[in-house]
Amino acid sequence: MTNQIRPGSPATISRPSRSTLTKIGVPLAVLVLVAVLAALTLSSRADTSGGQAPSSGQAQAAPSAGPSQAPSPDEARRKPGDPYAKGRVDAPVVMVMWSEFQCPFCGRFARETEPTLVKQFVDTGILRIEWRDFPYLGPDSQTAAIAGRAAAAQDKFWAFHDAVYATEHRVNKGDLDAAHLRDYAVKAGLDMGAYDADMQAKKGAAQVQTELSQGEALGVTGTPAFLINGQPVLGAQPTQVFVSMIEQAAASAKAGS
């Protein structure tokens, strides 16, 4: 993969330093200089080593420049029956989102913005949303992602998603340990026998790691991160940012059809 999503939003949490997880080779200057962020596109893979990433759980302080100036492949799968997607397979706009259940900004997006997008665009056939696991904040993130896979196996991923994101969670403080996740699975209406078996076997762990690695290859370093028909949006931006970009993408798709 040769395309990158760069961080730069106050509404994302950055990947922890190498001492805890994977080292980020993105300098802090990229987070601060809006002009630099705007110049970096998804088609570049320039080496930006030499800086330090924020520590675990620390939100980035720099404002986002919004979408990059050049599109990339949209990374959409458009797979029929995909339990991690909502919306028509042939929707003119696809929003791919990299997210994780411990991230407070992901929760904010899920509670404050996603319902509006679903009502205004998904339910009207304009938008398809596709989830990608990016569980980088710690062991509870990995466990929660596997729990999401267990829910998806019962075609209840989005019910589980809504149950988990209904409240904000402390990062790596046990709010999403196995016991709490099981409670959310009950709230989501899962068959708990099947859920417990999948969790015991860590079914889906390999797929979770694959999606994390794919996100890293794209340059994802924080959550939430989005591609809307190939255009990046970084962080839990105001709802109107997403509305405007989806409307523009839909108009472009219509003009090009």
ZAMARGU-4260 file (C-alpha; in steps of 0.2 Angstrom, whole numbers, plus 5000, padded with zeros to 4 digits):
<rodrens>
0) 5000/5000/5000 | 5007/5017/4995 | 4994/5029/5003 | 4995/5037/5020 | 4983/5045/5032
5) 4992/5058/5042 | 4986/5063/5060 | 4983/5081/5064 | 4966/5083/5074 | 4963/5088/5092
10) 4949/5075/5091 | 4960/5059/5089 | 4971/5050/5101 | 4988/5046/5095 | 4997/5029/5095
15) 5007/5027/5111 | 5026/5027/5110 | 5037/5012/5106 | 5039/5008/5124 | 5021/5003/5125
20) 5016/4999/5107 | 5022/5003/5089 | 5033/5018/5087 | 5026/5032/5075 | 5038/5039/5063
25) 5028/5056/5061 | 5035/5071/5068 | 5026/5083/5080 | 5028/5096/5067 | 5015/5088/5056
30) 5003/5089/5070 | 5006/5108/5072 | 5008/5115/5055 | 4992/5115/5045 | 5001/5120/5029
35) 5012/5104/5030 | 4997/5093/5034 | 4987/5100/5019 | 5002/5097/5008 | 5004/5079/5013
40) 4992/5068/5003 | 4987/5050/5004 | 4998/5047/4989 | 5015/5051/4998 | 5025/5040/5009
45) 5039/5052/5013 | 5050/5048/5028 | 5045/5059/5042 | 5056/5052/5056 | 5064/5061/5070
50) 5049/5067/5080 | 5041/5060/5095 | 5023/5054/5097 | 5012/5060/5111 | 5011/5048/5125
55) 4997/5035/5128 | 4980/5042/5130 | 4986/5060/5126 | 4975/5069/5113 | 4984/5078/5100
60) 4984/5097/5102 | 4985/5103/5084 | 4970/5108/5074 | 4966/5098/5059 | 4967/5104/5041
65) 4952/5094/5036 | 4953/5083/5021 | 4969/5082/5011 | 4970/5090/4994 | 4971/5074/4984
70) 4961/5058/4984 | 4967/5041/4986 | 4959/5024/4983 | 4944/5024/4994 | 4948/5007/5003
75) 4930/5002/5002 | 4926/4984/5001 | 4907/4985/4996 | 4905/4967/5002 | 4887/4961/5002
80) 4882/4955/5019 | 4897/4963/5028 | 4892/4963/5046 | 4904/4978/5049 | 4895/4989/5036
85) 4879/4998/5036 | 4871/5006/5020 | 4868/5000/5003 | 4883/4991/4994 | 4880/5002/4979
90) 4879/5018/4989 | 4888/5032/4979 | 4898/5037/4995 | 4907/5025/5006 | 4915/5031/5022
95) 4928/5019/5029 | 4932/5022/5047 | 4946/5016/5058 | 4941/5015/5076 | 4943/5007/5092
100) 4932/5004/5107 | 4942/5013/5121 | 4945/5029/5111 | 4935/5043/5119 | 4934/5053/5103
105) 4928/5037/5094 | 4914/5037/5107 | 4910/5055/5104 | 4908/5052/5085 | 4897/5037/5088
110) 4886/5046/5100 | 4885/5064/5092 | 4889/5062/5074 | 4885/5045/5067 | 4867/5045/5071
115) 4865/5060/5061 | 4874/5053/5046 | 4864/5037/5047 | 4848/5046/5047 | 4852/5059/5034
120) 4863/5048/5022 | 4863/5030/5026 | 4844/5028/5027 | 4842/5037/5011 | 4854/5026/5001
125) 4868/5039/4999 | 4881/5033/5011 | 4888/5017/5016 | 4899/5016/5032 | 4912/5002/5034
130) 4921/4999/5051 | 4939/4994/5052 | 4947/4988/5068 | 4962/4999/5074 | 4964/4993/5093
135) 4980/5001/5097 | 4978/5008/5115 | 4981/4993/5125 | 4976/4975/5129 | 4958/4980/5133
140) 4957/4987/5115 | 4962/4970/5108 | 4950/4961/5119 | 4936/4973/5114 | 4940/4971/5096
145) 4938/4952/5097 | 4922/4954/5107 | 4916/4965/5092 | 4921/4950/5080 | 4910/4938/5091
150) 4896/4950/5090 | 4898/4951/5071 | 4897/4932/5070 | 4880/4934/5076 | 4876/4949/5064
155) 4875/4960/5079 | 4891/4970/5078 | 4882/4987/5077 | 4871/4983/5092 | 4887/4979/5101
160) 4895/4995/5095 | 4881/5005/5101 | 4880/4997/5118 | 4899/5000/5121 | 4899/5018/5115
165) 4884/5023/5124 | 4896/5029/5138 | 4914/5035/5138 | 4927/5023/5145 | 4943/5026/5154
170) 4958/5020/5144 | 4966/5004/5151 | 4957/5006/5168 | 4947/4990/5166 | 4931/4998/5159
175) 4932/4986/5144 | 4939/4971/5153 | 4931/4954/5149 | 4918/4955/5162 | 4912/4973/5156
180) 4912/4967/5138 | 4901/4952/5142 | 4889/4964/5150 | 4889/4974/5134 | 4886/4958/5124
185) 4871/4955/5135 | 4864/4972/5131 | 4867/4969/5113 | 4856/4954/5113 | 4870/4941/5109
190) 4868/4922/5111 | 4880/4922/5126 | 4884/4903/5124 | 4891/4907/5107 | 4899/4923/5113
195) 4908/4915/5127 | 4914/4901/5116 | 4921/4913/5103 | 4930/4924/5117 | 4937/4908/5125
200) 4945/4903/5108 | 4949/4921/5104 | 4941/4919/5087 | 4944/4933/5076 | 4960/4939/5084
205) 4970/4936/5068 | 4958/4946/5058 | 4959/4960/5071 | 4978/4960/5069 | 4976/4960/5050
210) 4966/4976/5050 | 4977/4984/5062 | 4992/4981/5051 | 4983/4987/5036 | 4978/5003/5045
215) 4997/5005/5049 | 5002/5002/5031 | 4990/5017/5026 | 4998/5028/5039 | 4984/5028/5052
220) 4991/5033/5069 | 4976/5038/5079 | 4957/5036/5080 | 4945/5040/5073 | 4951/5041/5055
225) 4940/5041/5040 | 4941/5040/5021 | 4926/5047/5012 | 4927/5042/4994 | 4946/5043/4996
230) 4946/5059/5005 | 4953/5059/5023 | 4945/5066/5038 | 4954/5065/5054 | 4946/5065/5071
235) 4929/5067/5078 | 4926/5083/5068 | 4910/5093/5070 | 4895/5084/5062 | 4894/5098/5048
240) 4912/5093/5042 | 4906/5076/5038 | 4889/5082/5031 | 4898/5094/5019 | 4911/5081/5013
245) 4897/5068/5011 | 4887/5080/5001 | 4902/5085/4990 | 4907/5067/4987 | 4889/5062/4982
250) 4888/5077/4970 | 4905/5072/4962 | 4899/5054/4961 | 4883/5060/4952 | 4893/5071/4940
255) 4904/5057/4936 | 4891/5044/4933
</rodrens>
